[in-house]
């Protein structure tokens, strides 16, 4: 891990602890949607024919069955459902044009991403506002937004 000093657009400085070798992969497609009963953000290499994607979701509310099944947390999926987990995201750092995901150890092993995943993207101001809003709802206390 290495300390990164980030200076925001407003001139505020923040210290972040990120792996020293983070590469921010380009995400050609980003979506932030509210579905029937859950929030979802998704990143993909291509909007029309994605071969690599990351989906993150969280329900508006959980019932007793969700709690018993361990489905009462964020859901993350990388490339297909065989690589998915509930509660798999340990930390998210969101900037205006990129995001970093740190996964819990079991999920990091399953995804073969021991240092986490960095994604770079381009969205409009309105799309970013929606993305930030839903990311805060999905990840609750596990997100840091760098302005």
Steps between C-alpha positions, in 0.01 A plus 500: 500500500611855432372837612358716224448871557201612299425865431138561410359752256427726796860479620427275800764239573418147609726208581400162365657163558493309171718223363803656334443319173137593430424517128176672405352296213275688257127436534332578170154476652365608838144477626330593825139387525224446749328171432201331663617478860872573459763749388758398241820641356682322220825550313591321176770510239243555224136611505386288207701179543649486848757230566614634835262656750447575867150525647432632850155492661326547830136453596283784627423283802560146621256248634563219745565253218774729360663514842490121548651446153777758555358722226464811718791698357635628171521254211793500260544303177803487272440372145241233592293372791754231585723785618265681735451556870298689757700729726805462276597867481715620787556858380424728206678825414313708243640794305325698225669291228606175666422253776700253708350184652667308781348157556487282812772231486281208384350706219837649402629142466196390298537800266881459492529869592710507820570873461145596413358640177535850360272623220518827307189641332344802331149611590307825491452703819142373533608139446775542760256648753275196454797262517624659825151496654444131424855402598442660841175302536660172389819523707375706799792555738752322274534783246726801493419768245793722401377833368 
